[in-house]
């Protein structure tokens, strides 16, 4: 019984978790961590009241919910017992993403499908805002069985994320150094971007200038900027970095590269308006692939990890709970725009 009390007590310190949730998640955590086993007796309602000072109604309500889920069972006059040890089918998962762009939707769809129907999934978006990220972490900790987090590269991030149970945590998309034991499925930016540019060097040199739109205050990885600067120096390419694309400013003889999809759509629209042929009059390069980029303007050249695969692997981790530390390969997808 002490293990049950210990797991519940860990959650009492989290003000955002209700007493009802503290009882339920504390018992689930004890079962998941093999601290109690099938057939083992749980504390009585009176024992819970003495230990925590909770109202009888609160404790009874929590036990009834666990009974309805099939996790515990009640035997007349004897008390409450653990009915099953495998709680995966009732697992609650928190997924924290940057936003719901096309490629992240692909990740989410494959992640959800991989989890199956018997897992409860909640999704949150931080939009690269550290205050929003902090608020999300505060609101979800202690309430979920597994946490899948796309973190923000920020000095506060490691401590915020370490407030979650590391054995139930998966870092996805961007790598942030949290702890050696933390599992992750991420992409690498600098070397993969450099290699993509290098493979395209011959085509890029057919144009007069290679223009990269990069805004330092945005969520865009600065690693890609470093790769761009290395590339134009090493390959003696006429390269320029601009903070943003000015609508209507597209010119023939240039290769345009942007990470921002909204900016990309404007560049493509202006290219069509001026009747420029992508790949001939102008070059267009994008980061993070999706179905739209396969189709629009006869295909936009991209370099990208497989976000569908990232979602599938993340689902496998959640269901198996086996430690994983994987950096997915970035693939250059050459199409007509470059």
Residue, then its C-alpha position, 0 to 999 in steps of 0.5 A: x500500500x505504501x507504493x500506492x500512497x507514494x505515487x499519489x503523493x507525487x501528484x499532490x504536489x502538482x496544483x493543476x491536478x485535481x484530487x480525483x485525477x491524483x487518485x486515478x493516475x497515482x494508481x495507474x502509475x503504480x501499476x504501470x511501474x510494476x509496484x503493484x501486481x494483479x490480484x494485489x489489494x488496494x488501500x481501503x477508502x478509510x485508509x485513503x481518507x486517513x492518509x490524504x484527508x480526501x473526502x469519501x465521495x472523491x475516493x469512491x468516485x475514483x475507484x468506481x471509474x477505475x472499476x468501469x475501466x476494468x483496471x480494478x475490481x471490488x469484492x464484497x466485504x474484502x475491498x478493492x484489488x488490481x484486476x489487470x496489469x496491462x493498462x496500455x489499452x486505456x493509456x492517455x497520451x499528450x502530444x505537443x507540437x509546434x503547429x498543424x502545418x501540412x507535414x505535422x498533420x502527416x506526423x499526427x495522422x500516422x501517430x494516431x493510426x499507429x496508436x490504435x483506437x484504445x488510446x486516448x490522445x490529446x494534442x497541444x500546440x505551442x507555436x514556438x512561444x516559450x510562455x505557451x510551452x511552459x503553460x502546456x507543460x504545467x497543465x499536462x504533467x501528472x495527467x498522462x501516461x505518456x508524453x510526446x513533445x516537440x520542444x522549443x530550442x530555448x534555455x528554459x526548455x530542458x528544465x520544463x521538460x524534465x518536470x515530466x517523468x523521463x521514462x514516459x517521455x519521447x522527444x520528437x522533431x527537434x533534438x534538445x539535450x534533456x537527459x542522457x536517458x530520454x528517448x527521442x526520434x528527431x531530425x538533424x538540420x545543419x549537415x543534412x541541409x548542407x548535403x542537400x545544397x551540395x547535391x543541388x550545386x550543379x543546378x544552383x550554379x545555372x542561376x545567377x543568385x541563390x536567395x535564402x529567406x531566413x528570419x532569426x526571430x522565427x521558429x526556423x532552425x538556425x542550423x540551416x542558416x549555418x549550412x547555407x553560409x558554409x555551402x555558398x562559401x565552399x562552392x563559390x556560389x553567389x548567395x544572399x540571405x534576406x529576412x523575408x520575401x517581398x510579394x511581387x519581387x520574384x525575378x528570373x535567374x534566381x533560386x529562391x529557398x524558404x522554410x516558411x510555407x506561407x512565403x513559399x506559396x506567395x513566391x509560387x503565385x508570383x512566379x505564375x503571375x509573371x509566367x516564369x517556368x520553375x526550374x528554367x526561369x527561376x529555381x525554387x527550393x523548400x524544406x519539409x515535404x508534403x503532398x501539395x509540394x509534389x503537385x503544385x507547379x509540376x513539383x517543388x524540390x524539397x529536402x525533408x525527413x519522412x514525418x509519416x515515419x516519425x509518427x509511426x515510430x513515435x506510436x511504436x515507442x508509446x506502445x512498447x515503451x522501449x528506449x529509443x534514440x534515433x535521428x531520421x535521415x533527411x532525403x532530397x526529393x528532386x522535382x521540376x522546380x530545381 
